[in-house]
Amino acid sequence: MLVMLSLWPLAQSADAHQLRPAIVNLEFTQNSSVKVHIQTNIESLIAGIDSSHDDTDDSPQTELYNQLRALSSEQLTREFKLLEESIISQLNLAFDGVKSDLSLVKLNIPTIGNLDKSRLSNIHLLALIPSPNDDQQQVTWQYPKKFGNNVAHFYYDQTPQEKTSHWLTDGVMSPPFELNAAYTPKPFTQVATEYTVLGFEHIVPKGIDHILFVLGLFLLSVKLRPLLLQVTAFTLAHSITLGLTIYGVISLSPSVVEPLIALSIV
């Protein structure tokens, strides 16, 4: 059954009038968030063709659906934006029975291709994982009946191959998914303590190069103001590059970075 569910996207390049279930991936990350990726026929969402129609030609909204299919990706994006809040508000991602707020991160709508085939678009959403009331937290997912059926995959970002999959029809809620404690938010005091310790370890004993750099600035400056400005600039630059690396904006090999650090000290 799991093999069939995982191969389902390959079977989705079907006739444009055949409604196929949406593919929903719920990826739980260790920064206490969940990425929700929905691959679906956005034209049918906007037109309001529900799961009671296997064929769009059987729906009263078939004319609107065909008009939407002929729109460019930019035009269809604008149509979706008009209903964005209404559509997202009907998706139900709940933690211990409490509905979470989903926000749109990205919308990918392909350009017009073969009109004999359905156009599959990708909706990328994000939600924060709330702090649990106890050690365990249960997550459920519900896709509205009027949006059609869906296949939901639950998995952790570090083990994407280990998925828990469910075939969900007629707007039924998924069985509870037990969320690993490692993926739930920690209390602020615990986070602050951990990062304080990491900060000290980053300097002593692991950051001798940082100490040498700042010491070099100190020895080359006889005035306090220039020294403070240079140390502050160094700290800000360090924080910015660290943040860009964490979020994947830049990625440099240590074989490049380490010699540059040594060069900066010189």
Buried (B, 14 or more C-beta within 10 A) or exposed (E): EEEEBBEBEEEBEEEBBBBBBBBBBBBBBEEBBBBBBBBBBBBBBBBBBBBEBEEBEEBEBBEBBBEBBEBEBEEBBEBBEEEBEEBBEBBBBBBBEEBBEBEBEEBEBEEBEEEEEBBBBBBBBBBBBBEBEEEEBBBBBBBBBBBBBBBBBBBBBEEEEEBBBBBBEEBEEBEBBEBBEEBBBBEEEEEEEEEEEEEEEBEEEEBEBBEBBBEBBEEEBEEEEEBEEBBEEBEEEEEEBEEEEEEEEEEEEEEEEEEEBEEEBE
